[in-house]
C-alpha cells in the first residue's frame, strides 16, 4: 500500500534553474510555484516543515525506546503512531493484558476460597456464564485494535514479513473461535484452548521479552551436549544401581531395592531426584546401613552429576546466553543509532532547501524545534538542549548530532537544595553538628541498640503465653527510642531544610517509618495508658496490646534498613537487587508466561486428582499409618491443581526442588505414572534453564556495578541520582558502534523512506545507484572545498518518479562533491525508482 503522503516532499531548487517541481512533489498537494533559497516561500512550505520536524521527533522517540523506524511516515500515520505509543494507549493495553491474565483466578475452577486444602476447602464461588466471557470480549477488542494499528503502521506490504504479527492474528482468531464455542455450550465445555494462549499477549507486547526468548531458543542447542552427558550419566548409574541392588531373600537387606530401585522408572526417578540433592541422604541410608561401601556409589554419582555436569551446564548457559543477549542488545543499540541518523537526514533536507541543496547539517534552531515535540524525560531533554547550545554558531554534522544524544546513556546529576541560612552563630553550629554524617552514625547506633533490646525480649519471652508476659520494660524502651527517632528527624529537618531532607531517599524512608511508629505509639498510650509494672495484654479495640507491641517492633526492625546506604558494599548489593526488581521485567515476564502455561496445563491434567471432596477425610491417612515422608504423612493436601492459585503455589514448591520427589510419588499414585513427565519438564524449564539465566543476569549486573563503582568520580557540590541499570546499559561498554556504511545501508532499505546516496571524493561513476540520472555528471563537479561538511556515502531524502530531473546549475559552489536531491513525483512509480 502506497503512502498517502511522502516522507520528504516539496524540495526546493536554486533560482533560475528552470520550471517548478513536478506534480505531486509537494506531498500530493499538486504543482506549486518555484521556490528560491531563502525567500519566496511557496504554498505549503510551513506544513512541509512541520511534517519534517514531526518525522524527526518520532525518529528520536523510536531511538529512545529502541523501536524500529520501519513504519509509515505521512502526517496521518505519524499522528496515529504517536497516539498508539502514548502512555495512555500503552497503559490501556498493559491493563488489558493484566486483566485477561487475571481472569484465571475467578474462572471455573475459581480460586476464591480461604484455603486450597482439599480437606477443608469450601465450595468456591463460580461466576455466572457470560461474566468472564464479556470481559474477554472487551479484551479481544483491544487486542484487535492493537494488531490492526500495528499492521497498518508498518505497511501492508511489510506485514506478511513480521512473524510476531502473524502469530498475533492467529492467536486472536483461535481465541475468538474458542470463546464462541464456550458461549455455544453455555460455558460447560471442559477444554478451553484460549486459556493456554493468553500468555502470548504478554509476550508479544515486550520487545525485550522477544529478544530474551530468542536468546533462550538459540542457547538450547548449546545445552544439548551437556544434557546428553547428563542423560548418559543418569542411565549408566541407573543400570549400575539396579545391578548393585538386586532382589534378595532377606527383606531387611532388600529395603534399598524395594524403596528406590524396584524397577527402571523408579530407579531413574530416584537418581534424577538425587541429581538435585532433594532426597539426599534418604536414598542412600538403607544401603549404607547394610554396608558402608555402598556410599561410594551415591557419592560418585552426586559428584559427577551435581557438582560437575550441572555446574558445567550453568556455565554453558551463562556463556552462551550472555553472547546471544549481547547480540540482541547490539541490535538495540543499532536501532537507537539508526533512529537518530534518520532524524538527522530528515532535518538535513530542511537545511538543504533553505540554505543550499549541497549543505549537509542541521541548524541548532531547527534541532530545538524538534526537541520541543519529543516526549522524553525532562532532565535528559535539558541536558541535550544544553549540549546543543555549544553549537549555536554553526551546523551540526552527523557525528555531532549522534554525540548530542549520548546524554541518553548518562546518569542524571542534580544539585541538593541549599541548606537554610541562620544568622545566629549558635544555630549555625547546631546546623553543622546535626547535618554531619556522624549524626547519622549515632542514629544507626541507637537503632542497633533498639534491635538488640527487642531480640533480648524475644528470647526471654519465647516460651511464654501472651497472658504471662510483662511488657513494661520493652514498652518503656520503645517509648524512649521512638522519641529519639522523632527528635532525630526534626533536627535533620532543621539542619537540611524540608526540601534538603526530602532530597535523600534514606531520609524519606526513615522519616515515613518514624511517623508510623509515632502514630502507633500514641495509639497505644491512648488505649492502654503509660507502661507500668504488670502491664498485661488485653483486648481493647481492634488490636490487643501484644499485637500493638508486635506491630511497633516489626516497624522498628524494618527501620534498621537505614544503615544500608552507609555501608558501601551493602549498598552495592542492595542496589543490584533493586535494579533486578526494576529492570528484569523481561525475565520476570518469561517466568510469568511459563508459570501461567504450566498452571493451565496442570489444571487440565490433574484437577481433582487427589480425589478428596471438601470435608471428606476418607482418603487421608492417619499420621500413625501413613509411611514417613509421603504426601499423606507430610499433609501436603494444599499442594494441588484444583484451581489456578493452588497450581501456581504447587509449581513454585516443585521449582525449589525441596521434597519434590513427594509430588512425583503422590501424583504417580493418584493420577498416572506418566505424570512424572509433566513435573520433570517443569523442573527442566524452571530450575535448570530459567534459574541459570537469572543467575547469569545477576552476575552481569553485579559485575558491571562493581566495575562501575571504581570508575565513578564524585561531582563536587552535586549528588548522583541512584543509578538504575538497564539491560541495554549493562553491556554498553563491550558493544560496537555501527559504522556509517551500515547506517546508510539500512536507511536506504526503509520501505517508507526513499533515499539517494551522495558522492564522496573519488567515487567512480560505476559506484552510483543503478539508473540514477546523475550518472555521467560526476566529472562536471569540482572538488569540494570543505569535504568535512559531508560524510562519505551519506544519504539524502528523495522521492519516486518515472522521469527524474537532476537539479544541477552552473552556480553550484564547491562546498562538497554531492549532487542535488533528485525529485520524483508520487503519482508515477518506475522499476528503477522502486529498486532505489
ABEGO torsion letter per residue (X at the ends): XBBABBABBGBBBBBGAEBBBBBGAAGGAEBBBBBBBGBGBBBGAAAAAAAAAAAAAAAAAAAAAGBBABBBABAAAAAAAAAAABAAAAAAAAAAAAAAAAAAAABOBBABBABABAAABBBBBBBBBGAAAAAAAAAAAAAAAAAAAAAAAAEAAAAAABAAAAAAAAAAAAAAAAAAAAAAAGGABABBAAAAAAAAAAAAABAAAAAAAAAAAAAAAAAAAAAAAAAAAAAAAAAAAAAABBBBABAAAAAAAAAAAABAAAAAAAAAAAAAGAAOAAAAAAAAAABAAAAAAAAAAAAAAAAAAAAAAAAAAAAAAAAAAAAAAAAAAAAAAAAAAAAAAAAAAAAAAAABAABBEBBAAAAAAAAAABBBBAAAAAAAAAAAAAAAABBBBAAAAAAAAAAAABBBBBBBBBBBBBABAAAAAAAAAAABAAAAAAAAAAAAAAAAAAAAAAAAAAABBAAABBAAAAAAAAAAAAAAAAAAAAAAAAAAEAAAAAABAAAAAAAAAAAAAAAAAAAAAAAAEBBBBGBBBBBBEABBAAAAAAAAAAAAAAAAAAAAAABAAAAAAAAAAAAAAAAAAAAAAAAAAAAAAAAAAAAAAABGAAGBBBGBAAABBBAAABBBGBAAAAGAAABBAABAAAAAAAAAAAAAGBGAAAAAAAAAAABBAAAAAAAAAAAAAAAAAAAAAAAAAAAAAAAAAAAAAAABBBBBGBBBBBBBBBAAAAAAAABBBBBAAAAAAAAAABAABBBBBBBBBGBBAAABBBGBAABGAAAABBBBABAAABBBGBBBBBBBBABBBBBBBAABBBABABBBBBBBBAABBBAAAAAX
